[in-house]
Structure formats: structure tokens, C-alpha cells
Amino acid sequence: MSVPYISVIVPVYNVKSLLPRCIDSLLNQQFTDYELLLIDDGSTDGSGDICDKYGKKDSRIKVIHKSNEGVSRTRNRGIDEAKGEWLTFVDSDDYVTPDYLSSLYACIGSEIDLVVQYSKHIRENGEPLYDEYNLPECKIVYERCDFGKMVKEQFIAQRGQIHSKLFKTELLNNRAIRFNSEINFCEDWIFLFNYLNVINQKICCSPISNYFYIDREGSLSHAENDFSSEYATFCIIKDIALEFCSKYNANVIDLGPTYMMHKAITLVTSRAQLRSIKDTDWDFFRRYFKVTSMKTAVDKWMIDHFYSYPSVLFLYLRTVRKFRKALERHNLWTIVDLLRK
């Protein structure tokens, strides 16, 4: 097989029922100059056998079996193995339309370092969940000096997933951009913005939405972390966001790093955890946290007034946690927000 132009990296772990649809959609591409890397992360349900079966049928497929290490290390293995000039990531429970690679390829130019497209979110049964919002009306190429503008216009921070994008393999390797395997939340966001922080040329954003993202219960996106892991992730995200804003004159609020600290605060189980938060992080949160609902408005008011009184704030958090669970159970937050308007 000659050197491919695009490497498609698919981490695989225990998705036996959904994997054939994913692989079939990738083998049915109009664009053919690519390699398909199926990285089996120690599957125990026969997913690895499915990979081998497909690998024997198509020379573009390379199957790699490894011990279970998690999705970040599995994606990193894919980057290490990639031969293509560009690479893209597809999750093994998702699927794409036949023009997925050709539409990404059409956006590549001599001065492009990143291609961004969008996705459709659906439930496991195929029922539409939602499409990406505020898509550009036409293809837009952003100069380096406009990256801050791009993040705001294209909601890049909110769309922090790595699918529906093309990354330059050489740039990833030369700048040692890899997934952080020590965390299990926001690893896509961290990878993407680490990449954005080293880009030297332009970014192309296309309005095409031809990636189907499956929202599955039990997936990592639904996993519940604890205070320590959420706060540690916030500290990483904050530093990356500040670097981006310094380079590209962006607004920290548009990158949303305080969302993670808010999540951490709502998960505290002791006063000691509140006391462990650095004063500089409290100040950062109070300055940049964006109120989007009645729930966040109440939290911000309490934090603004009582962050230096851990006992009071902890009592509030412990009490309101039970109340909120009741509201969420009966979907009453929507009514509260409507009354607020």
C-alpha cells in the first residue's frame, strides 16, 4: 500500500453491536486515499475479532491489538502509527456519510493547519437528538490573527470534540501533541486547544455536518467524576485557555474554562475540599463564570458572597444538591428558567 493522504483513527473497545456500521461507513467513502487504523483496546466482547475480519478483506485497514489502557492512550497509539499527512478521529460507535473524507479533503489548502466540520447527535435507536447549532452559512477561512474571533463565532469551546476535524500529523508529532491519559473528562477539549496553541497558519471551517455522533448511556461522556478529578482538570484547562487568549487576543469567557470549576464545586463532599481551592482560582471563577440559567445565577451569587466561608458554602451545596436532583427528576428547571425570563 502506498503512503495514504489521510489516516482515520478508530479506537475500539467493546462495541460489537455498533462496530460493523462504523467500519462499513468508512469503507464506503468516496475519497479513497486513506488508511483505516482500528486500535483494539483489549476488547472482551469480540470486537477485536470483528476488526480482524475486516482487516483481512481490505488492504487499507491496519488492525492493532493492545491491552486495555483507555481511550486517550488508544488514540495516542493511533497517532504514533499514522502514516497519512492528515489524520481524523472517528469513535467506534459513531458513523459517517460517504462524503465525510471527501468534504474534509476539499477544505485543505496550502496554508491550512486545521479543518473543522460538524456533526449530528442521535440516540442509540437512531432518533435525532439535535444538530449542531449556529453553523456557518458557507466555508470560512480564518487567519491566525482571527482565531479568537473564530472560537466565539464557531463555538469551538462548546464543540470541543475532536471528530469532524482534520489535523496535520507532522504538526502533532513535531510539537508532541497527544491526549492526556491522566484524566477522563474534557480530554478532547484539551487536545484540541493544545493543537490550536501551536498552529502557525489558517483554519478552515465548513458548514457540512456528515458525522453521526451516538449519545450512549454508559459512555465516558456520561461518567460522573469527583471533586478532585474535576478540579485538577479545571487547572489544566485554565492554563491552556489563558495561553490561547494571550496568543490570539480571545476572551476567556468564550473558552468556558470556569464550567469545569463550577462542576467541581457542585461535587464537593467536605469543607476541606473547598479550602483546597486556591484563592487565585476563586478569583478567576468569580471574574469569568458566565451565568446561563437560574441555577448558575444562584450558585454564582452564593460563591461570590461566601467563597471565603467554607462552612456556609458547604451547607448550601449539600442542601441544594438534594433539591436540584428533585427538580431534575421532574424536569422543573425548564419551568424555573421560563419564569425567570
N, C-alpha and C positions, 0 to 999 in steps of 0.2 A: 504494500500500500504506500502511495506517495505521501509526502507531508501534507496533512489536511490544513485547510484555511481556518476552520473553526473547530474547537473541541467542546463537546457537550458533556458536562459532568453531572452524573446522576448518582447520588448517594442512596444506597438501598438497605433497608432494614425492616424485615417482617411486614411486607406489603404484598403478599402473594396474590390476593384477590384483585388488586389495583395495578400491579406492575405491568402485566401484558398490555393494558390500554396505553400506559405511558410509553413503553418501548415502541409499540406499533405506531403511535402518533409521531415519534421521532424518526422512524424508518420510512415514514410516508412523506418526507419533506421534499418540496420542490427543489430546494437547494441541496446539492449532493456532495459538495466538497467539505466533508466534516468527518470527525471521528466521534464515536459514542463510547464514553467511559462509564461502565457500570461498576461502581465500587460497592461490593457487598460487605457490609459492616457486621459480619458474624451473624447473619440471619439464622433463625432456628425453625422457620415455618416453610422452608422450601423455596424461598425467594432466590437464594443463590443458585439452585438448580435451574430455575427459570432463566436466570442470566446466562448460564452456560448453554442452555438450549438455543437461545437467540444468538449467542456468540459463535456457535458452530455454523449458523446459517448465513451470517453477513460479515464480511471481512472488515467492515468499518467499526465493528464492535470490539472493544477490548474489555474483558472481564477481569476484575481484581478481587480476590477474596482476602479478607483480613479479620483479625479478632475484633470484637466489639469495643469501640472506643468513643462512640458518639458522633453526631453529625458534623461537628466542626473539624475533628481530625480526619473524618472521611472525606470531606470536601478538600481539605488541605492535601490529602493524598492524591486527589484528582488533579489539583493544580500542579503538583510535582510531576505527575505522569503526562500532563497535557503536551501535545506536540503542535497544536494549532497556534496561529498568530494571534487569534482571538479566542476567548472562551466564554461560555454561558452556563448557567446552572439551572437544572430542572429537578424538582423534587419527584421522587418515585411514585407518589400518589396523585400527582398532577398530570395534565396532558396539554398538548398544544395543537394548533391548526396546521395544515400542510404548508402554509406560508410563513410559519414562525421564523425560521432561519433566513429565508429569502428577504423578509421585511427588515430584519436586523442588518443583514448584509447590505441592503440598499442604502442604509444610513451611513455607512463607512466612507470616510473621506481621508485625504492625505494628512489632515491636521486634526482628526477626531481621536480622542482618547477614551471616550465612553459613549455608548449608545443606550438610550433609555426608552423603553416602551412600557405598556401597561398590561393589566390582567382583568379577568372576570372571576369573581368569587362565587363559588357554588357549594351547595351541601353535598354530602356523600350520595344522596339519592338523585342528584342531578338538578335539583331545584335551584334556580338562581337565588343567590343571596344578595349580592349587589355588584354593580360595575364600578370601575374606578371613576372618581368624580373629578370635575373640572379638567378634563383632558384638553390639551392644546388643540386648536382648530386645524392646525397644519404643522408640518415639520418645522422645528425651531433649532437653530444652531447658536449656542451660547459661547461667547468669547470668555476667556479666563477672568477678565475684569467684571463679568456679569454673573459669576457663579452664585453670588449672594442673592441676586435677583432671581436666578433660576430656582434656587431652593425654595423661595417663597412662592413663585408662580406655579411651580410644578409639584408643590407639597412633597418634596423629596424626603424630608424627615419623617413625615407621616407614612410615606410609601417606602419605608426603609428596607423592604425585601430586596434580595439580590436577583430574583428571577426577572425575566423580561429585560435583561440587560446584556451588553457585550463589554467585556473587559479585555484590555491588552495583556496578553500573557507575559510579554517581556517586561512590562512595567511592574506587574505583580512580583515577578522574580527579582528584578533589579532593586526594588525598594522593599523587598521582604514582606509584602502584604499577605497576611494569612489570617484565618479565623482564630479568634481567641478561644481555646479549648477549655479554659478555666471557668467559663460562665455558660449558662444555658438559656439566657434570655437576652434579646437585642444583639445577638452576635452578628446578624445580618447588617443591622444599622452600623455597628462598629466597623465591620469590614468595609462597607460602602463608603463611610466618611473617612476612614483611613486612606482609601483609594483616592477620594476627592481631594484630600490634602496633599497628594503628590502629583496630581495631574498638571501637565505643562501646557496642554493645548486646549482643544474645544470639546464641547459636549453636544451631542445631537439628541433631541427629544422628539419622538414621533407619536402621533395620536393613536397609533394602531394598538388594539387590545386583542391579542390572539393567544394568550396563555390562560388556561383554566386552573385556578387555584382552588383546591378542595379543602373546605373547612371541616376538619375531622375532630370530633370529641376524642380526647385522649392523646392528641398530638402535642408536641412541645409548646406550640403557641397557646395551649390551654393550661399548661402546667403552672402550678402555684408555687412561687418561691417563698423564702422567708426574708426577714428584715436584713440580715447580714448580706445575703447574696444580692438583694435589690440595691442596697446602699453601696456596695462595692461596685456594682455595675454602673450606678449613677456617677461615681467618682471617675470611672474610665470615660464615660460618655461626656461628662462635663469638660474634661481636659481636651478631648477631641473637638468638641463643639467650639471651645474658646480658640483653639488653633485655627479652625476653619474661619471663624469670624474675624480673626486677626488678619488672615491672608486675603480674604475676599470681601471685607467690609460688610459682613452679613449681620443680621440681628439675631442675638442668641435665642430670643423667643421663637423665631421661625424654626429653630432646630429642635425645640422641645425637650431639652435635657432634664428640666425640672419635673417632667412627668414621672421619671423613674424615682426621684426622691420622694415625690408625693406617694407613690406606690409603697415605697419603703416605710414611710411614716405610718401609713394605714395598717402596716403589718407588725408594728412593734408589740412586744409581749411583756415589756418591763420598762421601768423608768430608766434603768441603766442603759438600755439601748438608745433612748432619747438623749441621754447625757453624752453618749459616744459620738454624736453628730458634731462635727466641727463648727465653730462659730462662723467661719467663712462660708460653709455650706448652707447654714441657716440664712445668712445674708444673701447668698446667691439665689436661694429659693424664693425668699421674700421679694427680691427685686425682679425676678424673671418669670415667676409662675403665672401662667395665663389662666384666668377664670373662664370656664366654658359652660358651667351649669350651676344650679343651686347648690349641689353637693360640693363642688370645688370652691364655690364662694364662701360657704360656711367654714370649710376646712382652712382656707386662707386667712379668714378673719381670726379664727382661733389660734392659728400658728403665729400670725403677726403679733397678737396680744399676749400669748402665753408660751412662746417657744423657750423662754428663759425660766419657765416654771414647769419642769418635767412632771411633777406630781399632778398638777392641774390638767396639763395636756394629755397625760396618760389616762386620767379618769374620763376625759372627754372621748378619747379614741376608743377606749374599752366599752363605753356606754353606747356610742353611736354605731359601733360595728354591728351589734345585735339589731339595732333599729334599721340600719341600712339593709341588712340581709332580709329583713321582713319586707321592706319596700321593694327590693329587687325581686323577691319571690312573687310578689303580686303585681310587678311592673308598674309601681306607683311613682317612680322617679320621673317618668314622662309627664304625668299629670302635674307634679310639683313644678317642673320646668315650664310647662304651659301657663300655669298660674303666675309664675314669676314674670313672664312676658306681658 
